[in-house]
Amino acid sequence: MERSILKNKVLKVIIIITLILIIIDQTSKFLVTQYIREPVGGSIVTLEIVNNTGMALGFNSGNVKNIIITLFVLMLIIHFIRTQLERIDIKTGITLGIILAGGISNLIDRITRGAIVDFIKIYKFPIFNLADSYVFIGWILLIIFLIRYWKNKEAF
């Protein structure tokens, strides 16, 4: 009984984190497209709108297959959650919610706008958006959690 309560709690956390972060990302994209016409900021951080038809950081730009690749990766993550939910703890659930939010929010852009709205430029790094940072941070956290899990498992 306790395991099913934890399973439901983890699923709720994943859904809530995903929805909140999608709303934040989509709101940020709406605001910058409404109010930013020219680059704003300094030499280190600038808000500059770019419509990205490629993958992360503009890779594979203009390729229609990007939607299929994004959908495939999202389906794999959702399948993983569905099949492994009993083994997922809260912090991993939060991490998966962060990754899903980034992927889904950028997919919303691809479907509704035909391209992803990128607008954050930090120094000479390629322009990105909040959803991109969700995916990046989420995967880094997931790798850290997996390394810790494997180290703890080897200790026994």
C-alpha positions as CSV (number, residue, x, y, z in Angstrom):
1,M,0.0,0.0,0.0
2,E,2.8,2.4,0.9
3,R,4.5,1.8,-2.5
4,S,1.4,2.9,-4.4
5,I,1.1,6.1,-2.4
6,L,4.7,6.9,-3.2
7,K,4.1,6.0,-6.9
8,N,1.1,8.4,-7.0
9,K,3.1,11.1,-5.2
10,V,6.0,10.8,-7.7
11,L,3.6,10.9,-10.6
12,K,1.9,14.0,-9.2
13,V,5.3,15.7,-8.7
14,I,6.3,15.0,-12.3
15,I,3.1,16.4,-13.7
16,I,3.1,19.5,-11.5
17,I,6.8,20.3,-12.2
18,T,6.3,19.8,-15.9
19,L,3.2,22.0,-16.1
20,I,4.6,24.8,-14.0
21,L,7.8,24.9,-16.0
22,I,6.0,24.8,-19.3
23,I,3.9,27.8,-18.2
24,I,7.0,29.7,-17.1
25,D,8.8,29.0,-20.4
26,Q,5.8,29.8,-22.7
27,T,5.1,33.0,-20.7
28,S,8.7,34.1,-21.1
29,K,8.6,33.4,-24.9
30,F,5.3,35.3,-25.2
31,L,6.6,38.3,-23.3
32,V,9.8,38.6,-25.2
33,T,8.1,38.2,-28.6
34,Q,5.6,41.0,-27.5
35,Y,8.0,43.5,-26.0
36,I,11.5,42.9,-27.4
37,R,12.1,44.2,-30.9
38,E,15.9,44.8,-30.8
39,P,18.6,43.2,-28.6
40,V,18.4,44.4,-25.0
41,G,21.2,44.1,-22.5
42,G,24.9,44.3,-22.1
43,S,28.0,42.6,-23.4
44,I,27.5,39.6,-21.0
45,V,23.7,39.0,-21.0
46,T,21.5,40.1,-23.9
47,L,17.9,39.4,-24.8
48,E,17.8,38.8,-28.5
49,I,15.0,36.9,-30.3
50,V,16.0,34.1,-32.7
51,N,13.6,31.6,-34.3
52,N,15.5,28.3,-34.1
53,T,14.3,25.7,-36.6
54,G,17.0,23.3,-35.6
55,M,17.8,21.3,-32.5
56,A,19.6,22.5,-29.4
57,L,21.9,25.5,-30.1
58,G,20.7,25.7,-33.7
59,F,22.2,22.3,-34.7
60,N,20.5,20.7,-37.7
61,S,18.6,23.9,-38.5
62,G,15.7,23.7,-40.9
63,N,15.3,20.0,-40.7
64,V,11.6,18.8,-40.5
65,K,12.8,15.6,-38.8
66,N,13.4,17.6,-35.6
67,I,9.8,17.3,-34.6
68,I,10.0,13.5,-35.1
69,I,13.2,13.3,-33.1
70,T,11.7,15.4,-30.3
71,L,8.6,13.3,-30.1
72,F,10.6,10.1,-30.1
73,V,12.7,11.3,-27.2
74,L,9.7,12.5,-25.3
75,M,7.9,9.2,-25.9
76,L,11.0,7.3,-24.6
77,I,11.0,9.4,-21.4
78,I,7.3,9.0,-20.8
79,H,7.6,5.2,-21.5
80,F,10.5,5.1,-18.9
81,I,8.3,6.9,-16.4
82,R,5.4,4.6,-17.0
83,T,7.4,1.4,-16.7
84,Q,9.8,2.4,-13.9
85,L,7.5,4.6,-11.8
86,E,7.6,2.3,-8.8
87,R,11.4,2.7,-8.7
88,I,11.5,6.5,-9.2
89,D,12.1,8.6,-6.1
90,I,11.0,12.2,-5.7
91,K,14.2,13.8,-6.7
92,T,14.4,11.7,-9.9
93,G,10.8,12.5,-10.5
94,I,11.5,16.2,-10.3
95,T,14.4,15.8,-12.7
96,L,12.3,13.9,-15.2
97,G,9.6,16.7,-14.9
98,I,12.2,19.3,-15.7
99,I,13.4,17.4,-18.8
100,L,9.8,16.8,-19.9
101,A,8.9,20.4,-19.5
102,G,11.8,21.6,-21.7
103,G,11.0,19.1,-24.4
104,I,7.3,19.6,-24.4
105,S,7.6,23.4,-24.3
106,N,9.9,23.5,-27.2
107,L,7.7,21.0,-29.1
108,I,4.8,23.4,-28.5
109,D,6.8,26.1,-30.2
110,R,7.6,23.9,-33.1
111,I,4.0,23.0,-33.6
112,T,2.4,26.5,-33.0
113,R,5.2,28.8,-34.3
114,G,7.1,26.5,-36.7
115,A,10.3,27.3,-34.8
116,I,11.6,27.5,-31.3
117,V,11.8,31.0,-29.8
118,D,15.3,31.5,-28.4
119,F,16.1,34.7,-26.6
120,I,18.8,34.4,-23.9
121,K,22.4,35.2,-25.0
122,I,25.1,34.9,-22.5
123,Y,28.4,36.3,-23.7
124,K,29.5,34.3,-26.8
125,F,27.4,31.2,-26.0
126,P,24.7,30.3,-28.6
127,I,21.3,31.9,-27.9
128,F,18.9,29.6,-26.0
129,N,15.6,29.7,-24.0
130,L,14.4,28.5,-20.6
131,A,13.2,25.2,-22.0
132,D,16.7,24.5,-23.3
133,S,18.1,25.2,-19.9
134,Y,15.5,22.9,-18.3
135,V,16.6,20.0,-20.6
136,F,20.3,20.7,-20.0
137,I,20.0,21.0,-16.2
138,G,17.6,18.0,-16.0
139,W,20.0,15.7,-17.9
140,I,23.0,16.8,-15.8
141,L,21.0,16.1,-12.6
142,L,19.8,12.8,-13.9
143,I,23.4,11.7,-14.7
144,I,24.6,12.8,-11.2
145,F,21.7,10.8,-9.6
146,L,22.6,7.8,-11.7
147,I,26.3,7.9,-10.8
148,R,25.4,8.2,-7.1
149,Y,23.0,5.3,-7.4
150,W,25.6,3.1,-9.1
151,K,28.2,4.1,-6.5
152,N,25.8,3.3,-3.6
153,K,24.8,0.0,-5.3
154,E,28.5,-1.1,-5.7
155,A,29.1,-0.3,-2.0
156,F,26.8,-3.1,-0.9
